Amino acid sequence: MIEVYIVRHGETDTNKEQRINGASTNLPLNAVGIKQVQELQQSFAIQKINRVYSSPMKRALQTAEILNNGYHQIEVDERLQEIDYGDWDGVAAQQVYQQYPQAFDDQGYLKDNYSDYCRGESYAHLGERVQSFWQDLIANNAHKAVLVVCHGTVSRSLIQTVFGIDEISQVMQIRNAGVIGLRVQEQTGKAFLLYYNRVAPAEFFHS
């Protein structure tokens, strides 16, 4: 089995202000975000991890560095970068909703077809790159425990891909510094969900 722990970065000012937080909004963690990740680091036994992957974006890499605490070499993978919301990046979500309510689903997330209304990366393209990352992760980490530090929409897309869920709208976003735990059979690629949106203080590793 491969154990995979997917972590969303800590809070940024864009999160705090409820602005659309994509690839063009490359802010570091704010003070709350740093504290969230430090609290997670206290509960998360990094010595039980064999490999650490991170998005190249500041908020994710900073999260990975705090969690890693100098223990492993962090492998930056461009495929884990957050979706690019184009000209909506950094704009208040409420402002966008007022102009394009049809682009939002019942939970307040942008729909699969949001990119029909702005110059943003499609969910289909995001799905292709996270699927490519996932296939490489499975192929190269037999019998290992892997930490993946990324973003809200990327983690949703990963779960959609791994479990063959029809629409990303069916996958809720985890909290800042939240964790998703998975186990995966190397031979078949079949995944098992251990937990979803677990936050510190908590137990993250199962026997």
N, C-alpha and C positions, 0 to 999 in steps of 0.2 A: 504493500500500500504506500501511496504518497500522501503525506499530510500537507494541506495547503491552508495558509492563514492569510486572508485578504484583509488589509487594513485601509480604511479611508483616512486621509490626512486630517490633522487637527484644524481648528477654526482659523479662518482668515477674516480680514475686515469685510471682504466681499460677501462671505457667508453671513457675518453679523448683520450687514446692511440689507440682506436678502436680495442681492444682485445676482444676475446670471454669471456663473463662475466657471468659465471654460478655459480653453487653451491660451487665449489672448490675455487672460487676467492672471498674470504670473506673480502673485504676491506671496511673501513669506507668511508664516504663521503669526497671528497676533498673540498677545500675552495669554489670553484664554486658551488658544490653540496649543501653545507651548505647555501650559499646565495640563491640558487634557492628555497630551502625548507622554508627558513625564509620569502622570498617574498610570497610564497604560504600561509604560516601561517597568514600573514597579511590580506589576502583576504578570508581565509577559516574560517568561524565562528564555531569553535569547540564546542561551547555551543549548537549548533543545532544538534549535533551528540549524539546518545545514547550509542553507543558501538564501540570500536576500536579493530580491528584485525591487526596483523602484522606477516610477515615472521620473523623467528628467526635470519636472517642474519644481520650482522652489518649495512649495508647500508640501509636496510629497517627499522630496529628497531630504528636507529638514526633518520631517516625521521619521523617515527611515534612519537617519543618522542618530536621532535621539533613542529610538528603539534598539538600534544595533549596538550603540555604546562602544564602538570601536572593535566589536567582536569579529565581524566578517568583513570581507570586501563587498561593498554594495554594487550590484550589477545594474546599471542604468539601462532601461529598455524604452526606446522611443514609442513603441507600440502601446505603452501604458499611459501615454500623455492623455490628458482629459480631452473630451470632444471639443472641437472648435465651433463655438456658437456664432462665429462671424461677427456681423455688426450688432448682434444682441449681447455680445460678451461685455460684461461690466455694467450693463443697463439694469435698473431696478426691475425685478420680475413683475411687480404690480403695474408698472408703466407699460411693459410689453403686453401684459394681459389686457389692459384697457384698449389697446389698439388691435390686438390679434387674439381674442378669446378662443377662437377656433383652433389655435395652435396648442392649447393646453388640455390635458386630460382631467378626469374627475378628481385626481389627487393633487392637481396643481403642477404636475410635471409637463414638460414639453412633449408633445406627441411625436410619433415616428415621422410624421410628414411636416414637422415644424420648419424644415429647411425649404419647403415650398414658399415660405414667406420671408426668408432672409438668406443672406449669403453665408450659410453655415454648413459644417460637415454633416453629411447624412448619417443617420443611425446605422444604415446598411454598411457604410464604409467603416464606421467605428467597429461594428460587429466583425468585419473581415479582419481587421488588425488584431482585435483581442482574441479571435479564434486562432490566428496564426501564432500569437504568443502562447496560448494555452496548449496547442499541439506541441510546440517546442518544449514547454515546461514538462509535459507528460513524458516526452521522448527522452529527456535528459536528466530526470530526477528520480529514477527508480529507488524505492525504499528510503526516500529522504523526506525531511520536513522543510517546507519552503514558505518563506514570508514574501508576500506581494504587497507593496505599498503603492496605492494609486488614488483614485478619485471616486466621487459619488456616482457619476454616470458610467464610468469605466467599470466599476464593480457591479453595477446593475447589468451592464452588457455582458460581463463575464458570466454572471449567474444565468442570464437568459441563454447564452451560448452553451454552457456546460449542461444545463438541464433541458435544453430544447424547448424553451418556453416561447409561445407564439409571438407575444408582444412585450416589449420592454416595459410598457405601462403596467404589466402584471407584477413587476418587481419593485418593491418599495426601496427607497434610498436609506442606507444606513447612516447613523449619526457620525459627526466628526469624531475621529479616533475610535470608531466602532470596528468590530472584527467579525468576519465570517469564517467559520471553520468547516473544512471539507476533508473527506478522505476519497482517494481515487485509486481504482484498480489499474495498475500499469498496463496489463495485457489487453483489457477491454476498453479502458477509458471511462468506465462507468463511475459516476460520482455519487457520494453520499453526503448529505448535509448534516453536519454535527450541530451547528448553531448559526444564528443569523442576528446581526446587530447587537452583539454582546459588548458591553463597555466595562471598563475598570471601575472599581475593584471587582475582579471575578476570576474564576478558574478557566484558563484557556486551553490547557493541554489535558487530554484524556488518555488513560492507560490503554 
